[in-house]
Amino acid sequence: MIPLFVLFTVIPALDLWLLVKLGGALGAWNTVFLTLFISLTGASLARAEGAVVLRQMAEDAAKGVPPAGKMLEGAMVFAGGLFLFTPGLITDTVGLLFLFPPTRRLIAPLISAWFARRVANGGWVAQVGPDIRYGQVDPEAAPRQETPPATPRPTKRFDHPVA
């Protein structure tokens, strides 16, 4: 709960405070143009880096190499693009760190280790259904109803009328 509070309240407040301070030092229009420039540059960089990561994933898949590391890098490129889309100096810095390949390759093992620790310590809560938590069935929960059998798939690719 506290990390979400920090993510959605404290960081935007700090970003706003820094933008106001920067606006006082550079001027309002220069700050607006700088923010737009960083966002547009970040969007093009995110698009280019996303294409690079997807190509590397395809090459790894063709070689039979599991793409787990590249999937994390792809998620980091996506998150970096989102951070750059959000106006603010803190989020822009984090976004650029996630987008540049050298810093992304330094940060990716740290994120991977953090996820591994969370999963190993049971700190990752996954609610699959109303009576399953942490992969165990709650004995006090009501029994599940049987799912109906799957309907056969249509043989034609498009078996609906065209208007």
C-alpha positions in Angstrom: 0.0 0.0 0.0 2.8 2.4 0.9 4.7 2.0 -2.4 1.6 2.8 -4.3 1.1 5.9 -2.2 4.6 7.0 -2.9 4.3 6.1 -6.6 1.0 8.0 -7.2 1.3 10.9 -4.7 4.8 11.7 -3.5 6.7 11.3 -6.8 4.3 13.4 -8.8 4.4 16.1 -6.0 8.2 16.1 -6.2 8.1 16.2 -10.0 5.7 19.2 -9.8 7.9 21.0 -7.3 11.0 20.4 -9.4 9.2 21.7 -12.5 8.2 24.8 -10.7 11.8 25.4 -9.5 13.1 24.7 -13.0 10.5 27.1 -14.4 11.7 29.8 -12.0 15.3 29.3 -13.1 14.8 28.8 -16.9 11.5 30.6 -17.4 8.0 29.0 -18.0 8.2 28.7 -21.8 11.7 27.2 -21.7 10.5 24.6 -19.2 7.5 23.7 -21.3 9.6 23.3 -24.4 12.2 21.3 -22.5 9.4 19.0 -21.2 7.9 18.6 -24.7 11.4 17.9 -26.2 12.2 15.2 -23.6 8.8 13.6 -24.1 9.0 13.6 -27.9 12.7 12.4 -27.9 11.8 9.7 -25.4 8.8 8.5 -27.5 11.1 8.1 -30.6 13.8 6.4 -28.5 11.2 4.1 -26.9 9.9 3.1 -30.3 13.4 2.4 -31.7 14.5 0.5 -28.6 11.3 -1.5 -28.5 11.9 -2.6 -32.1 15.5 -3.6 -31.2 14.4 -5.7 -28.2 11.6 -7.4 -30.3 14.2 -8.3 -33.0 16.6 -9.7 -30.4 13.7 -11.7 -28.9 12.9 -13.1 -32.4 16.6 -14.0 -32.9 16.8 -15.7 -29.6 13.6 -17.7 -30.2 15.0 -18.8 -33.6 18.1 -20.1 -31.8 16.0 -21.8 -29.2 17.2 -19.5 -26.4 14.6 -18.6 -23.7 13.7 -14.9 -24.1 13.2 -14.2 -20.4 15.9 -11.6 -20.1 14.7 -9.9 -23.3 11.1 -9.9 -22.1 12.2 -8.0 -19.0 14.1 -5.6 -21.1 11.0 -5.1 -23.3 8.9 -4.4 -20.2 11.6 -1.9 -19.1 11.5 -0.2 -22.5 7.7 0.0 -22.2 7.8 1.3 -18.7 10.6 3.8 -19.7 8.3 5.1 -22.5 5.5 5.5 -19.9 7.8 7.4 -17.5 8.9 9.7 -20.3 5.3 10.3 -21.3 4.6 11.6 -17.7 5.9 15.1 -17.4 8.5 15.6 -14.6 12.2 15.4 -14.1 12.2 12.4 -11.8 10.0 10.3 -14.1 12.0 11.5 -17.2 15.3 10.4 -15.5 13.9 7.0 -14.6 12.5 6.7 -18.2 15.8 7.5 -19.8 17.6 5.1 -17.5 15.2 2.3 -18.6 15.5 3.2 -22.3 19.3 3.5 -22.8 20.7 0.0 -23.4 23.8 0.3 -21.1 21.8 1.5 -18.1 18.9 -0.9 -18.8 21.3 -3.9 -18.8 22.7 -2.7 -15.5 19.2 -2.3 -13.9 17.6 -5.4 -15.4 19.4 -7.9 -13.1 18.5 -5.8 -10.1 14.8 -5.9 -11.1 15.0 -9.6 -11.8 16.6 -10.3 -8.4 13.9 -8.2 -6.7 11.1 -10.2 -8.4 12.9 -13.5 -7.5 13.1 -12.4 -3.8 9.5 -11.4 -3.7 8.3 -14.7 -5.2 10.7 -16.8 -2.9 9.6 -15.0 0.3 5.9 -15.3 -0.5 5.6 -11.5 -0.7 3.9 -11.7 -4.1 0.1 -12.1 -3.7 -1.7 -13.7 -6.5 -5.5 -14.0 -6.3 -6.4 -16.5 -9.0 -10.0 -17.0 -8.0 -12.4 -16.4 -5.1 -11.0 -19.4 -3.2 -7.4 -19.7 -4.4 -4.7 -17.6 -2.9 -0.9 -18.4 -3.1 -1.8 -21.4 -5.1 -3.6 -23.2 -2.3 -7.3 -23.9 -2.1 -9.2 -22.4 0.8 -11.0 -25.3 2.5 -13.8 -23.0 3.8 -14.7 -21.7 0.4 -17.7 -22.9 -1.5 -17.1 -25.7 -3.9 -16.6 -24.6 -7.5 -19.2 -25.4 -10.1 -18.0 -27.5 -13.0 -17.3 -25.6 -16.1 -19.5 -26.5 -19.1 -17.8 -28.4 -21.9 -16.2 -26.3 -24.6 -18.2 -25.7 -27.7 -16.7 -27.0 -30.9 -14.9 -24.4 -32.9 -16.3 -23.5 -36.3 -14.6 -25.0 -39.2 -14.7 -22.0 -41.5 -12.6 -19.0 -40.7 -15.4 -16.5 -41.1 -18.8 -18.1 -40.5 -20.8 -15.0 -39.8 -22.8 -13.0 -42.3 -21.2 -10.0 -43.8 -23.4 -6.9 -43.6 
